[in-house]
């Protein structure tokens, strides 16, 4: 999402997760659309490149589960056996 889109929506909706238009989106943008959000980018346009780069990384079930990549896993001190590995 562009900085301009965030600046326009923030006063209306507070802080929310919104994303560019993605056919495989994890988050539901319906509320943002109701408030006038119209994405200008498509994550799908970068899908092949993103998947190829992701395949180069070592598995990170903590980062995948919490959707934050290494930012989530670098200080994670919980039971890693309880984290779901979505790739299985």
C-alpha positions in Angstrom: 0.0 0.0 0.0 1.3 3.4 -0.8 2.1 6.1 1.8 -0.6 8.3 0.2 -3.2 5.6 0.6 -2.3 5.1 4.2 -2.4 8.8 4.9 -5.8 9.1 3.3 -7.4 6.2 5.2 -5.8 6.5 8.6 -8.0 9.4 9.8 -11.1 7.5 8.7 -10.4 4.0 10.0 -7.5 4.3 12.5 -4.8 1.8 12.1 -5.7 -1.3 10.0 -4.0 -3.9 7.9 -4.7 -3.2 4.3 -2.8 -4.5 1.3 -2.5 -4.1 -2.4 -4.8 -6.1 -4.6 -3.7 -9.7 -4.3 -5.7 -12.7 -5.4 -4.1 -14.8 -2.6 -4.4 -12.1 0.1 -4.2 -13.2 3.7 -6.2 -10.2 5.0 -9.7 -9.2 4.1 -9.8 -5.6 2.7 -13.6 -5.3 2.5 -13.8 -2.6 5.3 -11.1 -0.5 3.6 -13.0 -0.8 0.3 -16.2 0.4 2.0 -14.3 3.5 3.2 -13.0 4.2 -0.3 -9.7 2.5 -0.5 -8.7 1.5 -4.0 -5.4 -0.2 -4.4 -3.1 1.0 -7.1 -0.7 -1.9 -7.0 -1.0 -5.6 -7.6 1.2 -8.0 -5.6 0.4 -10.6 -8.2 2.6 -8.7 -10.7 5.6 -9.7 -8.6 4.5 -13.2 -7.6 7.0 -15.3 -9.6 9.9 -13.2 -8.5 8.8 -13.2 -4.8 8.3 -17.0 -4.8 11.7 -17.6 -6.4 13.4 -15.4 -3.8 11.4 -17.0 -0.9 12.5 -20.4 -2.1 16.1 -19.4 -1.5 15.5 -18.8 2.2 15.8 -21.4 4.9 12.5 -22.6 6.4 11.1 -20.3 9.1 7.8 -21.7 10.5 7.7 -19.1 13.2 8.0 -16.2 10.7 5.5 -17.9 8.4 2.9 -18.5 11.1 3.0 -15.0 12.5 3.5 -13.4 9.0 6.5 -11.4 10.0 9.4 -13.3 8.7 12.6 -13.0 10.6 11.3 -10.1 12.6 9.0 -12.6 14.4 11.5 -15.5 14.7 14.7 -13.7 15.7 13.5 -13.2 19.3 10.9 -15.9 19.6 11.4 -17.9 22.7 8.2 -20.0 22.8 7.8 -23.7 22.1 8.6 -24.0 18.4 6.8 -27.4 18.3 3.5 -25.6 18.8 4.0 -23.4 15.8 2.2 -24.7 12.7 4.3 -25.4 9.7 2.0 -24.4 6.8 4.2 -26.1 4.2 3.5 -29.6 5.4 
